């Protein structure tokens, strides 16, 4: 369901990362350059192209984080800026359930809480993998790439 979330106020420290590369493991985010080919929003709807896209994501993630043992790509959210974004800002139900692309996010947000991240892990892994991964260190990583 699109736009089904609850806002929560939190305080956090913000730092300027203009002059150095943040470490994903330490700060929870980083920046990198991806020299793979670019994709269009239409292409990433095609199953064959999605495999190529996923392989590129996995390669990029391993290149940036050589200590990562295994990667499971589980979701693609294509967001598209629309003329209706300001209307949607006033009424979150302004986006139809069958929209082709999700609208841009209108605020800084976290996709998962600790609890919902554990639920997502259980939903994307087999029972055996879930049992194994739950015992170790794991994380959910968002990768943002421009399309079109």
C-alpha positions, 0 to 999 in steps of 0.5 A: 500500500502506498503512503501507509506510514506513521511519522515519528519525531527523532533527534539526530546529529548531522555532519557535513560529509563534503570532504570525505567518504562516509563509511557505511558500517560506521555511519549507515550511509556512503556515496560512491560512483557507479560506472555501470550503464544507466537504466531507464524506468521502463527498462527496470520493469523487464525481468531480463533487465532486472537481472542485469540491474541486480547483478550490477547492484550486487557488484557495486555493493561487494566492491564497496563492502568487501566483507559482505558475505551474501547479498539478497536483492529484494525490492525495486521502488521506482519513484517519479516526480509528478505534477501532482506532488504538491497536491499529494503533500496535502492529501496522501491518498492522492496517489492511486493504488495502481500507480505505475511509479511511486511518487517522490518522498516528500520528507526525510524518512527511514524505511524500516524500524528495528522491528519491521526490518526483522519482519522484512528479513523473515519475508524475503528469506527461506526459513533456513536462511532466516534462522542463519542470518538472524544469528549473525550481523545483517542489514538492509541497504537502500541503493539510490540510482538515477533512472532515465 
